[in-house]
Amino acid sequence: MRRRGTAAVLAALLLGTGCSVTGCDAAKPAPAPAPSARSLPASPSGTGGPVGDGDWPTYHRDNARTGVAPGFPALGTLRRAWTAALDGAVYGQPLLVGDTVYAATEHDTVSALAADTGQVRWSVHLGEPMPGRQLPCGNIDPLGITSTMVYDPATGLVFALAETVGAHHTLFGIDARTGAVKVSRAAEPPRGDPVAHQQRSALTLLGDRVYIAYGGLAGDCANYVGSVVAIPTSGSGPGLAYAVPTSREGGIWTPGGGTVHNGRLLYAVGNGEATSGTYDGSDSVIALDADLKPLDRFAPSTWADDNDGDLDLGSISAGSAGRWPRPGCAGPSAVPRSTATPPTYRAPTGYGRSRWTPAGSSTCGGGRRYRRPARRYSVAGRCGSSTTTAASCTPWTPVPAGSASNSRSAAPRTSPPRPWAGARRTSAP
């Protein structure tokens, strides 16, 4: 399930990679106190400024995860502007707000750097990260801040989720101007053993809450259960949590984290423990409201086989996509292609272990065709048995839970598309 980084250096303006270490000895984490809780005063004295068109305050810039900045000039010849050595591996995407870049390391350190020179303006160490030898498995050593942070313009805070010695998971809110820690609050996963969880998915800011998704460690060991935790940006008030209704696994681990559409949080969920019998809520895309109540879910009809083969639907974030430029063509991208027609929403187009792999170009609006295993699928309008293009497929139509997979003989869809696409849709738990 887990992927790897390559270096502990933040290079150029928005580039950061991380290194990973394998071969960790499993051991019980040493007892250690959790970081002390801190919250904002009832009427905070300072707030941040508005987010500009050129800012990058969250993963892929916005909650739709488009990765597009309005009015961004056409790229010319790229060159390295600067390089800054930090104190650990950088796995999360750096943020850019105004003239400052924010980066977090696996050593549980957050740094602010000048965007033009790379000079460190401030740096704050939030705690000691978990040593790899105290984890039941995994490939990041030490394990500190892995996910992409998020900036909140209402409070002027940069939020980061840090794992510290003792397997404590704490949300920190840091003053973007000074580096002072203003908020700290425990944000533990609601089920399973804290030490078995890894917080890789990008944080999502929606309203006055930060949403934190959890998955497992590389190796899928021990007792972890995918979940989402919501903490108020003030640090005070009730927290919320949702856990995937599986007995184990079902991790939410894609780096993009939650995607927001019409106030709904969309998360891709990995394989779960069940391989037959009653569906366990894993291998799915889920829709949650802002209070983390489940609203809807998509799952392929082959969920049991996917779970058995560790074939995660959760390897790519859920996203929305405009219709392909040519009528009737459904492309694999999750980036809007056109605003002239109503948008089509689809489940992730990639599975863990490359269930879908590029197989060259098609004639469908510049799209790409995909080759996949012999088992039959229909995802985002693509269908067939070996290699196919979107142009040759009948648009997807919902299939009642418990029925056979969607196929090319299905009747064309006549109503506006629902925000799911695939072979099976189930009701929320």
N, C-alpha and C positions, 0 to 999 in steps of 0.2 A: 504494500500500500504506500509506503513512504518513498519519497524521492530524495535526491542528494544535492548539496551545494558544492562549491568548488574552491572558495577562497574567503579570507577574512578581511577583505578590503572593500571599501566603498569607493568606486571609481567613477569619474566624470560627474554628471549632475544628478541623474536618477538611477544609477546602476549600482546594484549591490548583489554579491553572491556569497554563499556560505560554504564552509567545508564541513564534512561529517566524518565521524569516526565509528568504526564497527568493532565488534568483539567485546561487548560490555559484559562484565560479570554481574549476574543477578544477585542482589542483596537487599535486605530490608533497609529502607531509608533511615538514616540516623535521626533520632528525635530532634526537632528544632522548633522554636516558637514561630508562629505565623507573624508576618509583618503587622504592625499596629494599624488600626483603622483610623482613617482621617476623612473628613467630609468638608464641603464648602459651607461657609456661614449662610444664614438664611437669606441675606442680601449681599452677594459677593461684590467687592469693590471694583473689580476690573473685569472686562469682557474682551473677547477677541474681535477682530475686524471681520468684515464680510469676506467671503471667499471669492477671489477673482477668477477671470476666465483662464488665466495661465497657471492657476494653482492646482495642486494634486493632493487633496486632503484625505484621500482614502484609496483603497486598492482600486486601480484602474480608473481613478479620478472621481467617479460618482457611484451612487448606489445601484445604478443599472449596470455597472461594471463595463461601460462602453470603451474605456481607454481612449476617449477622444476629447481633446481640448478645443473649444470653439475658437475659430480664427487663428489656429496655430499655423505659422508659416510653413511653406513647403520645405522639406529637408534638403539641404545641399550635401556637401561632403562632410561626413562626421569626423570629428577628431576628439581626442581626450582633452578635456579642459583642465582637470586636476585629479589628483588621487589623494585620499586621506586614509591612513591606517588607523583602524579602530581596535578595541580590545578583545574582539571575538568575531565569530562568524556572523554574517548578516544574511538571514533567510527571508525576512519580510521585505516588502517593497518600500523603499524610502518615500517619505512624503515631502511635498514642496508647498510652502505657504509663504507668500510674499517673496522675500529674498533669502529665505532660510530653508535648508534641507534638514529633515529629521530622520535619523536612522537608529535602529535598535539592534543589539547584539545578543548572542547566546550567553554572554557573560552578564546579562541583566543590566546592561548599560544603555541609556538613551542619550544621544548626542545631537546638538544643533550645530549646523555648519553653514558658513556663508556660501550662498549658491554660486557666487562668481569666483571665489578663490578656494573654497574647501576648508578655510580656517575654522577651527572649532570655537564656537561662541560660548557654549556651555556643555557640560556633560554631567549626568547624574547616574550614580550606581545604585540600583534599587534593592540589591540583595545578592546573596551568593547562589549561583545556579545549581541545579541537581547534577551531581557527578554521574557519569555513565555507569559506574560500578554499582550504584545504588538503584538502578532501574532494572526491571525484570527482563527487558529487551530494549531494542531501539538502536538507532544509528547516528544520533546526535550527542556529542559529549564535549562539554557539559550541555545540559538542557536548560535554557533560560527563556529568552523572548524569541519565539519562532514566527509568530504571525505578524501580518502587516498592521501597524497602528492605525489610529484614526484621529483626525483633528476636529474639534467641536468649536465652531465660530461663536456660539452663544456664550460659552464659558472661557474661551481662549485656552483650553487645555488640549494637550496631546495625550491620548489614552493608549496604554500598553498593558498587555497581559503577561506577567512574568511568573515563571515557575522558579521556586527557590528551594533551598535545602529543606528536607522534610516533606517534599512533594506538595508544597503549598502553592496554590494558584491564586494570584492577587491581581486585581485591576488597579492600575495607578493612573492618576490624572496629573499631568505635569504642566506647569505654566509655560506656554510656548515662548514667552519672552525671556524668562529668567531661569527656567529649569527647576524652580521650586516645586516640590511635590505637594499638591493641594488635596488630592483625593487618594486614598488607598482603602481597598475593601476586598475581603475574601470573595472569590468567585468560583467555588469548587463545583465540579460536575455533580448532578443530583444522585446518580447511581454509580455503582461499581467502586473500585478502589482508586483513590486519587492518583497514586503512583503509576497506575496502568494507563493513564490518559496523557495525550499530547494535544496542545492547543496550537494547531497549525493554521486553521482557517482565519482569514482576515477579519478583523473586528468590523462591525457594522454600526453606524450611528443612525438611529431613527427616532425623531422627536427628542425627548430628554433621557433616552436610554442608550447604553452601549450593549450590543448583542455579541455573545462569545460562544463559539461552537467548538465542541470537543470530539476528538477521535482517539485512536489508539497509537501505540508505538510501532515502529517497524518490527515486524515479526508477529503482530496480532496476538501478543501474549497476554496472559492474566485477565483480570475481570474489568473490562471497560465496556461502556455503553454510550453510543453517540448521543449528544445532548446539545441544547442551546440554553445559555444562561443570560439573563438581562439584568443590568445593574444601572440604577439612576446615575446620571452624569454628576449629580451633586454629591454622590457617595452615601447619601442617607435615604431612608424610605425603603419599602419592601423590594426585595429582588424577586425575579421570576425564573422559572425553569421549565423546560420541556425535555423529555427523554424519549428516544425511539423505543417503541414497545416490543423490543426483542430481549431475549434472555442474556445476550452478549453480543459484542461487536456493533454493527450498524453505525460505524464511525462517520462523523462529518469532518472530513479532512482536506477537501479541496482548498488550495491556497486562496481562491477568490472569496470564500466565505459566503455570507448571505447576499442574495440579490433582492432588491426591493422593487415591486411592481404594484401600483395602485394601493399602497399601504400594506401589502402582503410581503412577508419575508419568505423567500424561496431558498431551500437548501437541498443539495444533492446528498444522498445518504448511501454509504457503502454497504457491502454484503454483511448479512447477519448470521446468526447461529443456526436458524432453521433451514433444513434442506428438503423438507417434505411436510405434508400435513397443513396445519393452519398457517396462513401468511403472518409474518412477524413484524411487518412494517419497515423492513430493511430494503436495500437495493431499490431505492425509490427517489422521487423528488417530492418534497413536502412543502405545503403552503401553511404558514402560521400567521396569525394576526399579531398586532403589536404587543398583546398580552400573552403571547406564546400559546394560544389556543389553536389546535389543529383545525384547518379549514378544508383541506383537500390533499389528495396524494395521487401520484402516478407511480405505477410499477409495471415492469414488463411481465408478460405471462410466464417467462422463463426464470422468474426470480429464484426458484429453488435450485435450478441448475447453476445460476450465477453465484448463489451463495456457496454451493458445493465446490465450485471452481475458483473461488476468490476473484470473481469478475465484477469489479465494482462499477455500479452506475455512478458512483460518487466521485469519479476522478476529475470531472470538469464541472464548474459552477453552472447552475441553472441560469438560463438567460432568455431574452426576447430577441426576435429578429423580424425585421420587415420582410415583406414578400420579395422573392428574387426578381431581378429586373424583367425577366420574361414571364408572361402569365403562365401559371401552372407549374412553375419550377420552384422547388423548395431547396434552398442551399444549405450547406452545413454550418455556415457561420452563425455566431450569436451576436453579430453586430448589425444594427439597422442598415438595410440596403436601400430602402426607399420610403418616403413618407407620403407617397401619392395614393397608397392603398392601405386598408386597415392592417395592423400588424398581426403576424402569426407568432404564437409563442410555442416554444418547444423545449422538451427535456434536453439534458446534456447530450452532446453528439459524440462523446468519447467515453469509453469504459476503461477501467483499470486493466492493465495487461493488453491494451490495444485491441479491443474487440473490433473497432472500426479503424482501418488504416487507409491513408490516401493511396489511390490507384490510378493517378494520372488525371488529366483534364477532361471535362465534358463540354458539350456545346450549350449547356444550360446557363446562359447569362454569366459565363466565366466561372461557373461553379466547379467543384471537384467531385468525382465519383469515388465511391468507397467500396472496398472489398472486405468481406467478413467471413466468418466460419459458415459451415454448411447449414447450421440451424437457421430457421427463418425468423426474420425480424421486420418490423416496419416502424421506423423512427423518423419523425419529422417529414413524412410523406415519401420516404425512400422504401422501396420494397424489391422483391426479387429473390433469387436463390444464390447467386454467386457474386457477380460484379454488375452493378447497375448504375444508371444515372437518374437524377431526379425527374427528368423529362419523361421517362418511361413508366412512372409510377402513378397510380391513382391516389389522390389526396387521402390522408388518413381519416378514418371515421372511428368514433369511440366503439369499443368492444366491451360488452357487459362483463363484469368480474366473473371468472369461472368459465368463460367460453374460450374457444380456440383463438389462436393468434390472428391478428388482422392479416389480410392477404390482398393480392392484386385484384381479386374479384369483388372486393368491397364496393358498395355504392358510393359515388362521389358525395362529398360533403356539401350540403346546400346552405347550412347555417354558418354564422361566424365561428371561427375556430375557438375552442376552449384553450385555456393556458396550459395545456399538456399535449404531448404528441407521443404516440407509441402504441404498443400492442395491447396494453391493459391498463385500466384505470380502476382504482379501488377507492372506497369511501374512507374518510378520515377515521381514526380510532375513536 
